[in-house]
Amino acid sequence: MVVRISNRFTFFIAKGEKVMTYQTIYPYTGKQMYAYPNATDQEVNQALDTAHALYQKWRNETVASRKPQLLAIATLMKDRRQQLSEKIVYDMGKLLTEAQAEVDLCVRIVEYYAKNAEKMLQPVELQVPMGKAKYVKQATGIIMAVEPWNFPLYQIVRVFAPNYMVGNPMLLKDASICPTSAQAFADLVLEAGAPKGALTNLFIDYDQVARIIADDRVAGVCLTGSERGGASVAQEAGKNLKKATLELGGNDAFIVLADADWNLLRKVAPAARLDNAGQVCTSSKRFIVPAEQKAEFIELMQTAFSKLKMGNPMNPETTLAPLSSKAAQQKLQQQVDLAVQHGARLVMGGHAVTGQGFFFEPTILTDITPDNPIFDQELFGPVAMIYAVDSEDEAIKLANNSKFGLGGTVFSQNLEHAQQVASRIETGMTFINSGWDSIPEIPFGGVKHSGFGRELGMQGLDAFVNEHLIYIKD
Ligand code: NAP
C-alpha cells in the first residue's frame, strides 16, 4: 500500500505495519536519530475525548486557578534549558546558542501570560446609551495547533500559553521533522503538573488534522507555516465554520533611508538576514538601499557574510548553522539557480555545500527584476537580495510590491519620519532601526499572503475567546 502522509513523505507499507513519518534527522550529520510511530485514529479520538473533558472542567474553574501550573511549566523549562535546547538543535540544526535564546524567550512568554492573563481576561464594560453592557471573555473549546519546524519550541509556546490561561485545551500537530522537541515540551507540561489534555502532541497525518478540525468539539485552528499548508488548513476550517489564524511566510523588506546610521546598520543588517540560518518568516529578505549607496551596502553585507563560520551547531564558535533538511537545501539551490538564470547577479556564494551537513553558502544576489520568477518568492536560508532605488517613494513601492505582508524594517535617524514611512508599508509589523523581533507583549502577524490573526500580546490571548455579551436593558 502507498500512503502519502505529508508534503515530505510518501511511504510504501505492508499491511499492519506502523508508519513512522515523524523523524529527527540531525541536519549537521544527516543521520536519523529518532523516529516515532504515527498515531492511530483511536489515539486521536482518545485525545479529543480527554481534551474535551478538560475543557468542560476548566469552564467551572477560574483563570487564576491555572496560573500556578503555568508558572511551574516556566520553572521546569528553566531547569531543562540545556536538554530542550539540544533537542531543538538535533531536530532542525540551529545553533545551540540560538536554541538557548529560544528557550529563554519561551520562558518569558509563559511567565507573561501566567502573570497577566487574569487581568487581561477581565470583563470589558461597554458605553451604551441605556442599560448596562459588558462582554466577558470565555473559553471556546479545543484548539488544533499546526506548527512549523523553524522555532520548534517558540511556535508551540506562543499559542499554548495564552490558550492554557483562557481554558482552551490544545491538540498539537508539529512539523514532521521536529518531533523530539515537540514531544519533550508536551511531556514537560504534564510533568509540571498541568492536567492531561492541556497539550497533547500527536504524530498525525494531514487527513487526521482535517478530521480533528471537523470535530464539533474543536473550536478553532491556528497554523504557522507555508502558504500551501495555510491554504489547506484554512480550507478545512472554512468548510467546517471554524475560526482560524494563519501565520505564514514573508518576503520582508529592509529599507535603508538616506540618513541611516551606518554604524548601527553594520551591526543590524547582516544579522537580520542570518539569524536561524536565514530561516525566519520575518528575516529581512529584500534590502532596499539608495542607488548611490548600493556598492557600499553590498560591501557591508559581503564583509559580514565572509566572516561566517559554518560547522557544528553545538560549538559556540560556529556562526552559521546548516539548513533544517536536505529538502530545504535542495529547494534553496533551485531558487538561487532560477534567480541567476533569469538575470540576477550572484555577488557571492550561491551553492549548497557538499559533504557533511545541509549547509548553504552565505549568498548575495542583486539585479533581480520584477519579471524574475524568484522576485516574490520566499528564500528560506542565508540569501540576501539587494535592490537599489532612486527615491524613498520607489523604496516604498518596491517594498509593497509583494504578495506577502508580514514584517519589515525602516532604517533612519529621523524617528518621526521613519514612522511615517512605516505607516505606508503594507505589512503587519515594522521595526525601526532593528531587525525582526518578538517579545511576549507585542502582537505578531501579517496581512496579504502572510496570513491573518495575531499571536502574542493581548491579541494572541483574545484569538480564541468568546467575547460573550451580557446586556441588561433599563
Ligand atoms: P509547512 O510545510 O506549511 O508546514 C508547517 C506545518 O503545517 C507542519 O506541521 C506541516 O506538517 C503542516 N502542514 C502542511 N500542510 C498541511 C496540510 N495540508 N494539512 C495539515 N497540516 C499541514 O511550512 P514549512 O515550510 O515547514 O515552514 C516554514 C514556513 O513557515 C515559511 O514559509 C515561514 O515563513 C513560515 N513561518 C511563518 C511564521 C509567522 O509567524 N508568520 C513563523 C515561522 C514560520 P508536515 O511537517 O508534516 O508537512
Residues whose N, C-alpha, C, O or C-beta is under 5 A from the ligand:
A	BS01	NAP	S6 N7 V146 E147 P148 W149 K173 D174 A175 S176 I177 Y206 V209 T224 G225 S226 G229 G230 S232 V233 E247 L248 G249 G250 V280 C281 S450
